Amino acid sequence: MNIDRNEARRIAALAHLELDEPALDRMAAEMTKILTYIDQLREIDTTGFDERAATETPLRDDHPRPSTERDAVAANAPAWRDGFFVVPKVIGGE
């Protein structure tokens, strides 16, 4: 499948992306490569393969153990106040 500039523009609009003309060309080319790769994957013969037949992941035994000391955590924290990590505001920062 080939993605042209108009299709790339439509997809960019759906994703609320503002792209200039060179970026649209680049996006169209990259999406075409991705879809070509997916087409190649579809050609692989998977008959006789059951993805659900994988064995369980081995887990270690779960044994209770003491928690890490709060003083050790506070000593290694970049910023600590009132028993909590202090981190920069990311959402709705002013």
C-alpha atoms as a printed R data frame, in Angstrom:
   type eleno elety resid chain resno      x       y      z
1  ATOM     1    CA   MET     A     1  0.000   0.000  0.000
2  ATOM     2    CA   ASN     A     2  1.272   3.433 -0.878
3  ATOM     3    CA   ILE     A     3  0.449   6.506  1.226
4  ATOM     4    CA   ASP     A     4  0.422   9.720 -0.790
5  ATOM     5    CA   ARG     A     5  0.678  13.288  0.471
6  ATOM     6    CA   ASN     A     6 -3.133  13.751  0.597
7  ATOM     7    CA   GLU     A     7 -3.594  10.628  2.704
8  ATOM     8    CA   ALA     A     8 -0.746  11.728  4.983
9  ATOM     9    CA   ARG     A     9 -2.427  15.136  5.336
10 ATOM    10    CA   ARG     A    10 -5.734  13.444  6.237
11 ATOM    11    CA   ILE     A    11 -4.072  11.213  8.846
12 ATOM    12    CA   ALA     A    12 -2.177  14.186 10.287
13 ATOM    13    CA   ALA     A    13 -5.454  16.095 10.613
14 ATOM    14    CA   LEU     A    14 -7.050  13.142 12.430
15 ATOM    15    CA   ALA     A    15 -4.097  13.136 14.840
16 ATOM    16    CA   HIS     A    16 -4.317  16.938 15.235
17 ATOM    17    CA   LEU     A    17 -0.802  17.358 13.819
18 ATOM    18    CA   GLU     A    18  0.285  20.412 11.902
19 ATOM    19    CA   LEU     A    19  2.921  19.358  9.395
20 ATOM    20    CA   ASP     A    20  4.662  21.402  6.738
21 ATOM    21    CA   GLU     A    21  5.071  20.036  3.214
22 ATOM    22    CA   PRO     A    22  8.483  18.347  3.754
23 ATOM    23    CA   ALA     A    23  7.162  16.711  6.934
24 ATOM    24    CA   LEU     A    24  4.094  15.436  5.041
25 ATOM    25    CA   ASP     A    25  6.349  13.867  2.416
26 ATOM    26    CA   ARG     A    26  8.495  12.273  5.118
27 ATOM    27    CA   MET     A    27  5.443  10.991  7.009
28 ATOM    28    CA   ALA     A    28  3.939   9.542  3.817
29 ATOM    29    CA   ALA     A    29  7.200   7.742  3.031
30 ATOM    30    CA   GLU     A    30  7.552   6.360  6.572
31 ATOM    31    CA   MET     A    31  3.954   5.135  6.705
32 ATOM    32    CA   THR     A    32  4.400   3.474  3.304
33 ATOM    33    CA   LYS     A    33  7.487   1.647  4.662
34 ATOM    34    CA   ILE     A    34  5.548   0.513  7.741
35 ATOM    35    CA   LEU     A    35  2.643  -0.795  5.677
36 ATOM    36    CA   THR     A    36  5.049  -2.565  3.316
37 ATOM    37    CA   TYR     A    37  6.651  -4.277  6.305
38 ATOM    38    CA   ILE     A    38  3.220  -5.336  7.591
39 ATOM    39    CA   ASP     A    39  2.429  -6.800  4.159
40 ATOM    40    CA   GLN     A    40  5.679  -8.803  4.356
41 ATOM    41    CA   LEU     A    41  4.679 -10.143  7.774
42 ATOM    42    CA   ARG     A    42  1.320 -11.262  6.377
43 ATOM    43    CA   GLU     A    43  3.163 -13.464  3.866
44 ATOM    44    CA   ILE     A    44  4.717 -15.603  6.612
45 ATOM    45    CA   ASP     A    45  3.228 -19.079  6.853
46 ATOM    46    CA   THR     A    46  2.021 -19.508 10.421
47 ATOM    47    CA   THR     A    47  0.047 -22.713  9.930
48 ATOM    48    CA   GLY     A    48  0.625 -25.141 12.759
49 ATOM    49    CA   PHE     A    49  1.695 -22.401 15.156
50 ATOM    50    CA   ASP     A    50 -0.459 -21.797 18.201
51 ATOM    51    CA   GLU     A    51  0.523 -18.602 19.980
52 ATOM    52    CA   ARG     A    52 -1.418 -19.704 23.042
53 ATOM    53    CA   ALA     A    53  0.747 -22.803 23.414
54 ATOM    54    CA   ALA     A    54  3.617 -20.857 24.991
55 ATOM    55    CA   THR     A    55  4.727 -22.163 28.361
56 ATOM    56    CA   GLU     A    56  4.174 -20.183 31.512
57 ATOM    57    CA   THR     A    57  6.794 -17.703 32.571
58 ATOM    58    CA   PRO     A    58  8.629 -19.140 35.567
59 ATOM    59    CA   LEU     A    59  8.171 -17.055 38.685
60 ATOM    60    CA   ARG     A    60 10.302 -16.981 41.770
61 ATOM    61    CA   ASP     A    61  8.791 -17.955 45.088
62 ATOM    62    CA   ASP     A    62  7.159 -15.023 46.815
63 ATOM    63    CA   HIS     A    63  8.480 -14.650 50.350
64 ATOM    64    CA   PRO     A    64  7.652 -11.697 52.584
65 ATOM    65    CA   ARG     A    65 10.600  -9.483 53.449
66 ATOM    66    CA   PRO     A    66 10.988  -6.237 55.330
67 ATOM    67    CA   SER     A    67 10.346  -2.947 53.543
68 ATOM    68    CA   THR     A    68 13.117  -0.494 52.753
69 ATOM    69    CA   GLU     A    69 13.759   1.916 55.595
70 ATOM    70    CA   ARG     A    70 12.131   5.323 55.025
71 ATOM    71    CA   ASP     A    71 15.288   7.115 56.160
72 ATOM    72    CA   ALA     A    72 17.317   5.299 53.486
73 ATOM    73    CA   VAL     A    73 14.747   6.232 50.846
74 ATOM    74    CA   ALA     A    74 14.723   9.862 51.973
75 ATOM    75    CA   ALA     A    75 18.520   9.971 51.945
76 ATOM    76    CA   ASN     A    76 18.613   8.830 48.324
77 ATOM    77    CA   ALA     A    77 15.696  10.928 47.085
78 ATOM    78    CA   PRO     A    78 16.540  14.028 45.048
79 ATOM    79    CA   ALA     A    79 13.805  15.897 46.935
80 ATOM    80    CA   TRP     A    80 11.790  14.721 49.942
81 ATOM    81    CA   ARG     A    81  9.171  16.524 52.038
82 ATOM    82    CA   ASP     A    82  6.779  15.262 54.702
83 ATOM    83    CA   GLY     A    83  7.477  11.629 53.810
84 ATOM    84    CA   PHE     A    84  6.875  12.019 50.058
85 ATOM    85    CA   PHE     A    85  8.988  12.459 46.926
86 ATOM    86    CA   VAL     A    86  8.878  15.994 45.567
87 ATOM    87    CA   VAL     A    87  8.609  16.061 41.772
88 ATOM    88    CA   PRO     A    88  8.131  18.872 39.277
89 ATOM    89    CA   LYS     A    89  4.549  19.600 38.254
90 ATOM    90    CA   VAL     A    90  4.020  18.128 34.792
91 ATOM    91    CA   ILE     A    91  0.311  18.512 34.091
92 ATOM    92    CA   GLY     A    92 -1.205  21.957 34.353
93 ATOM    93    CA   GLY     A    93  2.140  23.488 35.315
94 ATOM    94    CA   GLU     A    94  2.379  27.231 35.533
